[in-house]
Amino acid sequence: MLKLLLLFAGLLLSWPKIGIAQTHLVHSNSGTSSSQLAIWAAKDLNLFAKYRLDADLVFISGGARGMQALIGGSTQAADSDGVAPIHAILRGGDAVIVAGLNNKTLFKFVTQKEITDPSQLRRKKIGIANFGGSNEFAVVLALKEWNIQKDAVTLVAAGGSAMRLAAMEKKALDATVLPYDQVAAATRAGMRMLADMPNLVPNFPDKVITMRRSFVQKERDTAKRFLQAVSEAIYQVSISPEKGMAVLKKRLGIKDPKIIEENYNIYGRIFAFPPRVGRKGLEGVLEQVQQQTGEAKSEFELGRFLDESIIDELEREGFFKKIVKDSSK
């Protein structure tokens, strides 16, 4: 009888693990740099599994392509700059921003060493990842600050940051914007850091999470669990350098502990907690896009592009406070 009771007790203890099925979800990320730390951590620290999600992370270069996959139903969530979902929504796409990861652009404006002043950028080739994304937007905003018309330069869609860095090394580009974690390599190659983008553009929705609006409505519980996992990942890497650096070491494939520490020091605490989108940055982007497209201002109401109702719900339930409290035990 005692053996039977012990067996029954063991089954009860294991029941939550075997009795609750995980929901499969595909999330696309638009970058491969350390700016992906929060999403990587949600996967590698088993937080998606904790919230009963079987999450696959796939890399799709460029925010515009990520939006195509999302709207087409190939993925259920995507992280990208805030510009890509805005353009997708304006074109009638079933998409809405549900959370914000990073609310400032961690780029440096990099030039060939002979370019010492912004005025020398006229008639030069400036590399961006693709048209319609954060790279283009960052460059346009920088040019605006420097009183340089966009048509005074040539923007070249040159691919991801690694490809743009290689193009700079071959002198195929005169300038580009690079994420912080690649600036050291550019400096070693003799390039000049012309500007630190946060000084020019202090508020910018550099990385947001987007889902289909219909998915949020029909699969709200799944969307909620996804945001719970990401939120907990943000907090864990922010308070535990060891966890954050372990994720970076695995994902970047870099063995040098100094480089991993440098990356963590840049990205480990940049993520918003709770993961809300900075209103000022998003409204600034909407204003710029409205001016570029010439569409009526009425088409750019914030609620058309942003739905943080799940974040609101989690906050009312005390979820974020509970994460902090549980982590202090």
C-alpha positions as CSV (number, residue, x, y, z in Angstrom):
1,M,0.0,0.0,0.0
2,L,2.8,2.4,0.9
3,K,4.5,1.8,-2.5
4,L,1.2,2.5,-4.3
5,L,0.8,5.8,-2.3
6,L,4.3,6.8,-3.2
7,L,3.8,6.0,-6.8
8,F,0.5,8.0,-6.8
9,A,2.2,10.9,-5.2
10,G,5.0,10.9,-7.8
11,L,2.5,10.9,-10.6
12,L,0.7,13.9,-9.0
13,L,4.0,15.8,-8.8
14,S,4.9,15.1,-12.4
15,W,1.4,15.8,-13.7
16,P,1.9,19.6,-14.4
17,K,4.9,18.7,-16.6
18,I,3.2,15.9,-18.6
19,G,-0.4,17.0,-18.4
20,I,-0.1,20.5,-19.8
21,A,0.7,20.7,-23.5
22,Q,3.0,23.4,-24.7
23,T,1.8,25.8,-27.4
24,H,4.0,26.0,-30.5
25,L,4.9,29.5,-31.5
26,V,7.4,30.9,-34.1
27,H,9.1,34.2,-33.4
28,S,11.3,36.0,-36.0
29,N,14.2,38.2,-35.0
30,S,15.6,40.8,-37.4
31,G,19.1,40.9,-35.9
32,T,22.0,38.7,-34.9
33,S,23.8,41.1,-32.5
34,S,23.6,41.3,-28.8
35,S,20.5,43.4,-29.1
36,Q,18.7,40.1,-29.3
37,L,19.8,39.2,-25.7
38,A,16.3,39.4,-24.2
39,I,14.7,37.0,-26.8
40,W,17.7,34.6,-26.7
41,A,17.5,34.5,-22.9
42,A,13.8,33.7,-22.9
43,K,14.7,30.6,-24.9
44,D,18.0,29.6,-23.4
45,L,16.9,30.1,-19.8
46,N,13.9,27.9,-20.5
47,L,11.4,30.7,-19.7
48,F,9.3,30.0,-22.8
49,A,9.0,26.5,-21.5
50,K,8.1,27.8,-18.1
51,Y,5.1,29.6,-19.6
52,R,4.1,26.5,-21.6
53,L,5.4,27.7,-24.9
54,D,7.4,25.7,-27.5
55,A,9.0,28.7,-29.1
56,D,11.1,28.5,-32.2
57,L,13.4,31.5,-33.0
58,V,14.1,32.2,-36.6
59,F,16.3,34.9,-38.2
60,I,14.7,36.9,-41.0
61,S,17.0,39.7,-42.3
62,G,15.3,43.1,-42.3
63,G,12.1,44.3,-40.5
64,A,10.1,44.5,-43.7
65,R,10.7,40.8,-44.5
66,G,9.8,39.9,-40.9
67,M,6.5,41.7,-41.3
68,Q,5.8,39.8,-44.5
69,A,6.3,36.5,-42.7
70,L,4.2,37.6,-39.7
71,I,1.3,38.9,-41.8
72,G,1.4,35.9,-44.0
73,G,1.0,33.6,-41.0
74,S,4.5,31.9,-41.1
75,T,5.3,33.4,-37.7
76,Q,3.2,34.5,-34.7
77,A,5.5,37.2,-33.3
78,A,8.4,39.3,-34.6
79,D,10.9,41.7,-33.1
80,S,12.2,44.6,-35.3
81,D,12.6,48.3,-35.3
82,G,9.4,50.3,-34.9
83,V,9.5,51.6,-38.4
84,A,8.7,48.2,-40.1
85,P,5.4,47.5,-38.5
86,I,4.2,51.1,-39.0
87,H,4.7,50.7,-42.8
88,A,3.1,47.3,-42.8
89,I,0.0,48.6,-40.9
90,L,-0.2,51.6,-43.3
91,R,-0.4,49.2,-46.2
92,G,-3.3,47.4,-44.5
93,G,-1.4,44.6,-42.9
94,D,-2.9,42.7,-40.0
95,A,-0.2,43.8,-37.4
96,V,0.1,45.7,-34.2
97,I,2.9,46.6,-31.8
98,V,2.3,44.9,-28.5
99,A,5.5,45.6,-26.5
100,G,8.8,47.5,-26.6
101,L,12.2,46.1,-25.9
102,N,14.6,48.9,-26.5
103,N,13.6,52.6,-26.7
104,K,16.8,54.1,-28.0
105,T,18.9,53.5,-31.1
106,L,22.3,51.9,-30.2
107,F,24.0,52.9,-33.4
108,K,27.1,54.9,-34.2
109,F,27.5,56.7,-37.5
110,V,30.7,55.3,-39.0
111,T,32.6,56.8,-41.9
112,Q,35.8,56.3,-43.8
113,K,38.7,58.0,-41.9
114,E,39.0,60.9,-44.4
115,I,35.5,62.1,-43.6
116,T,35.9,64.3,-40.6
117,D,32.7,66.5,-40.8
118,P,29.1,65.7,-41.6
119,S,29.2,68.3,-44.4
120,Q,31.5,65.9,-46.3
121,L,28.8,63.3,-46.6
122,R,27.2,65.1,-49.5
123,R,27.5,63.0,-52.7
124,K,28.7,60.0,-50.7
125,K,27.3,56.4,-50.5
126,I,25.8,55.6,-47.2
127,G,25.0,51.9,-46.5
128,I,21.7,50.8,-44.8
129,A,20.3,47.3,-44.2
130,N,17.3,47.9,-46.4
131,F,14.9,50.6,-47.3
132,G,12.0,51.3,-44.9
133,G,13.8,50.1,-41.8
134,S,15.5,51.6,-38.8
135,N,18.9,52.0,-40.5
136,E,17.4,54.3,-43.2
137,F,15.4,56.1,-40.6
138,A,18.4,56.7,-38.3
139,V,20.4,58.0,-41.3
140,V,17.6,60.3,-42.4
141,L,17.2,61.7,-38.9
142,A,21.0,62.2,-38.6
143,L,21.1,64.0,-41.9
144,K,18.2,66.2,-40.8
145,E,20.2,67.2,-37.7
146,W,23.1,68.1,-39.9
147,N,21.0,70.1,-42.3
148,I,21.8,67.7,-45.2
149,Q,19.0,66.9,-47.6
150,K,18.3,63.2,-48.2
151,D,18.8,63.5,-51.9
152,A,22.3,65.0,-51.4
153,V,23.5,61.5,-50.5
154,T,23.1,58.0,-52.1
155,L,21.6,55.4,-49.8
156,V,22.6,51.9,-50.6
157,A,20.8,48.8,-49.4
158,A,23.8,46.8,-48.4
159,G,22.4,44.1,-46.0
160,G,23.1,43.4,-42.4
161,S,25.6,45.1,-40.2
162,A,28.3,42.5,-40.8
163,M,27.9,42.9,-44.6
164,R,28.0,46.7,-44.3
165,L,31.1,46.5,-42.2
166,A,32.8,44.3,-44.8
167,A,31.7,46.8,-47.5
168,M,33.2,49.6,-45.5
169,E,36.5,47.7,-45.2
170,K,36.5,47.3,-49.0
171,K,35.8,51.0,-49.5
172,A,32.5,50.1,-51.3
173,L,30.7,52.5,-48.9
174,D,31.6,55.9,-47.5
175,A,29.6,55.6,-44.4
176,T,27.0,53.5,-42.5
177,V,25.4,53.1,-39.1
178,L,26.7,50.1,-37.0
179,P,25.4,48.7,-33.7
180,Y,27.6,49.3,-30.7
181,D,29.0,45.8,-30.5
182,Q,30.6,46.1,-34.0
183,V,32.1,49.6,-33.4
184,A,35.4,48.2,-32.0
185,A,36.0,46.2,-35.2
186,A,35.3,49.3,-37.3
187,T,37.7,51.3,-35.2
188,R,40.4,48.7,-35.5
189,A,39.9,48.9,-39.3
190,G,40.7,52.6,-39.2
191,M,37.1,54.0,-39.6
192,R,35.9,57.1,-37.9
193,M,33.0,57.3,-35.4
194,L,31.3,60.5,-36.7
195,A,28.4,60.5,-34.2
196,D,26.8,58.5,-31.4
197,M,23.2,58.2,-32.6
198,P,21.5,58.5,-29.2
199,N,23.0,62.0,-28.9
200,L,21.3,62.9,-32.2
201,V,18.1,60.9,-31.7
202,P,17.5,60.3,-27.9
203,N,14.1,58.6,-28.3
204,F,13.5,55.9,-30.9
205,P,11.6,52.6,-30.9
206,D,14.7,50.6,-31.8
207,K,13.2,47.2,-31.0
208,V,9.5,46.3,-30.6
209,I,7.5,43.1,-30.6
210,T,4.8,42.9,-33.2
211,M,2.0,40.4,-33.6
212,R,-1.1,40.1,-35.8
213,R,-3.9,42.0,-34.3
214,S,-6.2,39.0,-35.0
215,F,-3.8,36.7,-33.2
216,V,-3.8,38.9,-30.1
217,Q,-7.6,38.8,-30.2
218,K,-8.0,35.1,-30.9
219,E,-5.0,33.7,-29.1
220,R,-4.7,36.2,-26.3
221,D,-3.5,33.7,-23.7
222,T,-0.6,32.5,-26.0
223,A,0.3,36.1,-26.6
224,K,0.2,36.9,-22.9
225,R,2.4,33.9,-22.0
226,F,4.9,35.0,-24.7
227,L,5.2,38.4,-23.2
228,Q,5.5,36.9,-19.7
229,A,8.5,34.9,-20.8
230,V,10.2,37.8,-22.5
231,S,9.5,40.1,-19.5
232,E,11.0,37.6,-17.0
233,A,14.0,37.2,-19.4
234,I,14.6,41.0,-19.4
235,Y,14.6,41.1,-15.6
236,Q,16.8,38.1,-15.2
237,V,19.6,39.3,-17.5
238,S,19.4,42.8,-16.0
239,I,20.1,41.5,-12.5
240,S,22.4,38.6,-13.3
241,P,25.4,39.3,-15.5
242,E,26.4,35.7,-15.2
243,K,23.2,34.6,-16.9
244,G,23.3,37.3,-19.5
245,M,26.9,36.6,-20.4
246,A,26.3,32.8,-20.6
247,V,23.6,33.5,-23.2
248,L,25.8,35.8,-25.2
249,K,28.7,33.4,-25.2
250,K,26.5,30.6,-26.5
251,R,24.7,32.7,-29.1
252,L,27.6,34.8,-30.4
253,G,30.1,31.9,-30.4
254,I,32.7,34.2,-28.9
255,K,35.1,32.7,-26.3
256,D,36.9,35.8,-25.3
257,P,35.4,36.8,-21.9
258,K,36.4,40.4,-22.3
259,I,34.4,40.8,-25.5
260,I,31.4,39.0,-23.9
261,E,31.6,41.3,-20.9
262,E,31.8,44.4,-23.2
263,N,28.7,43.2,-25.0
264,Y,26.8,42.6,-21.8
265,N,27.8,46.0,-20.5
266,I,26.2,47.6,-23.6
267,Y,23.1,45.5,-23.9
268,G,22.4,43.8,-20.5
269,R,20.4,46.6,-19.0
270,I,19.0,48.4,-22.0
271,F,15.7,46.6,-22.2
272,A,12.5,48.2,-20.9
273,F,10.9,46.6,-17.9
274,P,7.9,46.4,-18.1
275,P,8.5,46.1,-21.8
276,R,6.6,49.2,-22.9
277,V,7.2,51.3,-26.0
278,G,8.5,54.8,-25.4
279,R,5.7,57.0,-26.5
280,K,7.9,60.0,-27.4
281,G,10.0,57.9,-29.7
282,L,7.1,56.1,-31.4
283,E,5.2,59.4,-31.8
284,G,8.3,60.9,-33.4
285,V,8.5,58.1,-35.9
286,L,4.8,58.4,-36.7
287,E,5.3,62.1,-37.3
288,Q,8.2,61.6,-39.6
289,V,6.5,58.9,-41.6
290,Q,3.4,61.0,-41.9
291,Q,5.5,63.9,-43.4
292,Q,7.3,61.5,-45.7
293,T,4.1,59.9,-47.0
294,G,2.0,63.0,-47.1
295,E,-1.0,61.0,-45.7
296,A,-3.5,62.7,-43.4
297,K,-2.6,63.0,-39.8
298,S,-5.8,61.2,-38.9
299,E,-4.3,58.0,-40.3
300,F,-1.6,58.1,-37.6
301,E,-3.6,57.8,-34.4
302,L,-1.4,55.9,-31.9
303,G,-4.0,53.2,-31.3
304,R,-3.9,52.1,-34.9
305,F,-0.3,51.0,-34.4
306,L,0.0,50.1,-30.6
307,D,-1.9,47.8,-28.3
308,E,-0.3,47.4,-24.9
309,S,-3.5,46.0,-23.3
310,I,-1.7,42.7,-22.4
311,I,1.1,44.7,-20.7
312,D,-1.6,46.7,-18.9
313,E,-3.3,43.5,-17.8
314,L,-0.1,42.0,-16.5
315,E,0.7,45.2,-14.6
316,R,-2.8,45.1,-13.0
317,E,-2.3,41.5,-12.0
318,G,1.0,42.4,-10.3
319,F,3.0,40.2,-12.6
320,F,6.0,42.5,-12.9
321,K,6.2,43.1,-9.1
322,K,6.0,39.3,-8.6
323,I,9.0,38.8,-10.8
324,V,11.0,41.3,-8.8
325,K,9.9,39.8,-5.5
326,D,10.6,36.2,-6.5
327,S,14.0,37.1,-7.8
328,S,15.0,38.6,-4.4
329,K,14.3,35.4,-2.5
